[in-house]
């Protein structure tokens, strides 16, 4: 199982930038759902190609999965 990492960066203007690594498909959204709801309104969300890999194809691409969310 790949290492899964959640990183948070608090910007000077109060926005929070979240970076998620090691998740494939919708697992990223499930892992961060409660945190995102607690932090507030999502201003933007950038998904990587790994976010679109289905569970059936999880062994197809072994590269790192990252997505960025800014609140």
C-alpha positions as CSV (number, residue, x, y, z in Angstrom):
1,X,0.0,0.0,0.0
2,X,1.4,3.4,-0.9
3,X,2.1,6.0,1.7
4,X,-0.7,8.5,2.0
5,X,0.1,12.1,3.0
6,X,-2.1,15.1,3.7
7,X,-0.3,18.5,3.8
8,X,-1.8,21.8,4.8
9,X,-0.4,25.2,4.1
10,X,-2.0,28.3,5.7
11,X,-1.4,31.3,3.5
12,X,-1.0,34.9,4.8
13,X,-4.5,35.8,3.7
14,X,-6.0,33.0,5.8
15,X,-6.7,30.6,3.0
16,X,-5.7,27.0,3.6
17,X,-4.1,24.9,0.8
18,X,-4.4,21.2,1.1
19,X,-2.2,18.8,-0.8
20,X,-3.1,15.1,-0.9
21,X,-0.7,12.3,-2.0
22,X,-1.0,8.6,-2.4
23,X,-4.7,8.2,-3.1
24,X,-6.3,6.9,-6.3
25,X,-9.8,7.5,-7.6
26,X,-12.4,8.8,-5.1
27,X,-10.4,7.7,-2.1
28,X,-8.9,11.2,-1.9
29,X,-12.3,12.9,-1.6
30,X,-13.4,10.4,1.0
31,X,-10.2,10.9,3.1
32,X,-10.5,14.6,3.1
33,X,-14.3,15.1,3.2
34,X,-14.6,15.8,7.0
35,X,-11.6,18.1,7.0
36,X,-12.8,20.1,4.1
37,X,-16.3,20.5,5.6
38,X,-14.7,21.7,8.9
39,X,-12.4,24.2,7.1
40,X,-15.1,25.9,5.2
41,X,-16.0,26.8,1.6
42,X,-13.8,25.3,-1.1
43,X,-12.7,28.1,-3.5
44,X,-10.9,25.8,-6.0
45,X,-10.0,22.1,-6.5
46,X,-7.4,20.8,-8.9
47,X,-7.4,17.0,-9.5
48,X,-4.5,15.0,-10.9
49,X,-4.9,12.2,-13.4
50,X,-4.7,9.6,-10.6
51,X,-8.0,11.0,-9.3
52,X,-9.7,9.6,-12.4
53,X,-8.3,6.1,-12.0
54,X,-11.0,3.6,-11.0
55,X,-10.4,1.0,-8.4
56,X,-10.3,-1.6,-11.1
57,X,-7.2,0.1,-12.6
58,X,-5.4,1.0,-9.4
59,X,-2.3,-1.1,-10.4
60,X,-2.2,0.5,-13.8
61,X,-0.3,3.7,-12.7
62,X,2.0,3.5,-9.8
63,X,2.9,7.2,-9.9
64,X,2.2,9.6,-7.0
65,X,-1.3,11.1,-6.7
66,X,-1.5,14.7,-5.6
67,X,-4.4,17.1,-5.6
68,X,-4.6,20.6,-4.3
69,X,-7.5,22.3,-2.6
70,X,-7.7,25.9,-1.5
71,X,-10.2,27.2,1.0
